[in-house]
């Protein structure tokens, strides 16, 4: 299932993660319910998760996580493009 990165958690113990499928390289969202509710896991594509209604705070957290991740990637590209003086 690849490395999971937590991007949101709720006060009741639910957690949301972003992962990458090792076979398809497709990214996905994993929702892990809190242990007292059975800890069930639900997996969906990032696109499906972002379009799932009603929108909740975990959607906003995923958007912020993806923006931060993209900004970090852009910073690496800029650093790689510079030559040392």
DAZI-V532737 format. One record per residue. N is the residue number from 0. RES is the residue in one small letter. PHI is phi in whole degrees, 0 to 359 (NA if undefined). Layout:
BEGIN
{{N | RES | PHI} {N | RES | PHI}}
END
This chain:
BEGIN
{{0 | x | NA} {1 | x | 84} {2 | x | 286} {3 | x | 258} {4 | x | 242} {5 | x | 288} {6 | x | 239} {7 | x | 201} {8 | x | 212} {9 | x | 251} {10 | x | 295} {11 | x | 271} {12 | x | 103} {13 | x | 294} {14 | x | 224} {15 | x | 236} {16 | x | 229} {17 | x | 254} {18 | x | 222} {19 | x | 227} {20 | x | 292} {21 | x | 292} {22 | x | 273} {23 | x | 260} {24 | x | 64} {25 | x | 279} {26 | x | 278} {27 | x | 213} {28 | x | 249} {29 | x | 245} {30 | x | 257} {31 | x | 245} {32 | x | 294} {33 | x | 293} {34 | x | 302} {35 | x | 292} {36 | x | 262} {37 | x | 107} {38 | x | 64} {39 | x | 298} {40 | x | 246} {41 | x | 234} {42 | x | 245} {43 | x | 214} {44 | x | 292} {45 | x | 301} {46 | x | 299} {47 | x | 298} {48 | x | 297} {49 | x | 293} {50 | x | 263} {51 | x | 289} {52 | x | 246} {53 | x | 285} {54 | x | 291} {55 | x | 229} {56 | x | 297} {57 | x | 291} {58 | x | 294} {59 | x | 299} {60 | x | 295} {61 | x | 294} {62 | x | 300} {63 | x | 297} {64 | x | 298} {65 | x | 294} {66 | x | 297} {67 | x | 296} {68 | x | 296} {69 | x | 294} {70 | x | 297} {71 | x | 294} {72 | x | 295} {73 | x | 298} {74 | x | 295} {75 | x | 295} {76 | x | 298} {77 | x | 297} {78 | x | 298} {79 | x | 292} {80 | x | 278} {81 | x | 269} {82 | x | 257} {83 | x | 292} {84 | x | 257}}
END
